[in-house]
Amino acid sequence: SGYTSFTGIQRFSSPLFQALGSDQNTCGVSLEFKDPVAGVKATFLYTLFDDSDVITRRVVIENISSEPMTLRSAYSLQLDLPGHDYELITFTGAQLRERKETRQTITYGKYGNESRRGASSAEANPGIILKSVHDGQCYMTNLIYSGSHREVVEVNQFGKTHMLSGINDDTFEADLAPNSAFETPEAIMLYS
């Protein structure tokens, strides 16, 4: 396990799109976790954009073993929120009717927003908003990814809200040779 801080934006090694910053005060933290038994290293990268109050998160998963491995799930963002009195806002649509707002009050259990068809687009936007029903505070995330995605919101038995966003694991598989890595798409987080 390790922690480092950085200034600027740590660029992807892969050709994935990522958030761009115009402020020289952009900085971030990198948290590294190793499991030597499984032969995996995961690095969580958080970037803080001073000019827009945006925080992004992505994960780099490395095979540090001497054997090949297959990833079957790799989410970009996991976020735990206080309480459970939220309204889930998603955006669906079709050509010429993009971004139709859909709202549902969440209670205990799981709620999802996803695409399994290989694309996100206007039909299944990879962004969600959790809005407090008491004071209007909003927690928003949007995945910078145009493929199959999944966002899951779950209220657990303790009344806390758990949120995931990333590549849809129903349609995902990545083979990692020894000493190779996989980068998840970047997830944007906003609070209002």
N, C-alpha and C positions, 0 to 999 in steps of 0.2 A: 504494500500500500504506500502511496505517496501523494504529495500535493505540490503543485507548482502554480505560480501566477505568470501571466504574460500580458504584454501590451500589444495593441493592434488586433488583427484578426488572424487566427490560425486557419490557413487555407486547407481545403480538402486535398487528399492525394488522388481521389477519384474525380470523375467529371460531374459530380452532382452539383446542382445549384445551391447557393447559400446566401444568407443575408449579407448585404453590403452596408458598410458604415462610412459616413463622411466626416466623422469627428475623430480627431487624433487622440481623444481621451478614451477610445474604445479599449477595453481590457477584458481579462477573463481569468478563470481558474481551471485547472486540469486536475482531476482526481483519478488516481490509478489504483486498480484492485487486481490482485493476482490470485489464482487458484492453481498452485503447482500440481496438485493431484489430478485435476481435470485438464491441466495444460492450457489454461485460458487466462488472458489478461484483458481487462476491460478498462478503457480510459473514458471518463465522462468529461466532456468539454463544455463549459459554460462561458458564453461571451456576453458582456454587458455593454450595450450601446448607449453612451452618454447623451448623444444627440436626439434620441428617440424614446428613451425609457423602455427599450426592448431588451429582453434576455433571451438568448438562444441556447439550446442544448442539443448535443449529439453524442453518439457513443462510437468508439472505435474498438472492435473486438479482434484480438489477435490470437492466433494459434501458436502457443509457445512450447508445444509438445513436439515430439519427433514423428507423430502419426497424423495422417489427415483426419479432419473432422468435418461434420456437417452441422451448420446452424439451421435451426428450424423456427426460431423466433428471435427478433432483435428490435425492440422498441426504442424510439428516440427519446421519449419523455415519460417520466413517471412523476406525478405530483400529488401530494396529499394536502387536502384543504381542511380547515376547521369546519365543524358542523356539517349539516346535510340539507339545509333549507335553501335549495337552489332551483332555478329554472334552467333547463338545458336548451340552448338555442343552437340549431343547426341550419344549414343552408342547402337546399336542393333546387332542382330546376330542370330546364331543358333549353334547347336552342331558342333564342329570343325571349326566354322566360328564366334567365339566370338568377341565382341567389334568392330563391323564395325562402323566407324566414319561417322556420318551424319551431314551436315552443312546446315544452312539456315539463311539468313540475316533477322533480324526482323524489322518490322515497327510497326505502331500503331495496336493494337489489342492483342489477346491472342494466345499463343503458348503452346503446352503441350507435355509431355512425361509421359506415364503411363502404368501400368499393372492392369488389372482387373481379372486376372486368378488365383490369390492366390499365385503367386510367381513372383519374379523379374528375377533373373538369367541372362544369356547371351542374351536372347531374348528381355528383356526390363530392361536395367540397370538403377537403380535409381539415376544415377549421371548425372549432366549437367554442361556445361561450357558456360559462356557468355564471348566472346572475343571482345574487342574493335576493330572496323574496322580501327581506326585511328592510334593507337599506340601499339596494341597487348596486352594490359593489359587484364588479365583473372580473372574472378570470378568463382570459382567452388564450387559446393555443391554435396555431396553424402550422401544418406540416409542409415544408417546402419540398413537395414531391408530387409527381404527376402520375404515379402508378397506383396499384392496389394498396389501399391504406385501411387502418382501423383506429378508431378512437373509442375508448371504453371509459365510462364513468360508473363507479360502483360505490354505493353507500354500505359500509360494513356494519357489523353487529354493535359496534360502539358509537354509531352515529357520525362517523368521519367519512369524508368523501375522498375517493382515490380515483385518479385520472391517468390513463395511458394513451399515448399517441405514437403511431409508427407504421411500418410496413405491415400489411395484413398477413398474419402468420398462417392463414388457411392456404395461401398461394405462394408462400415464401420458402426457399431453400437455398443455402449458399454453401458450397464446398470450400473449405479452407485447407490448403496444403500447409505443411509445417512452415513456420515463420512468415505466414501471410496474414493479412488483416482485411476486415470488412468494416466499412464506414456506414452508419445509418444516415438517413436524411436528417437535415436540421429541423428542429421544431422551434417555432417562435412563441414566446410567452409575453403576454401583456396584462396589466392590471389597470382598471379604471374605477 
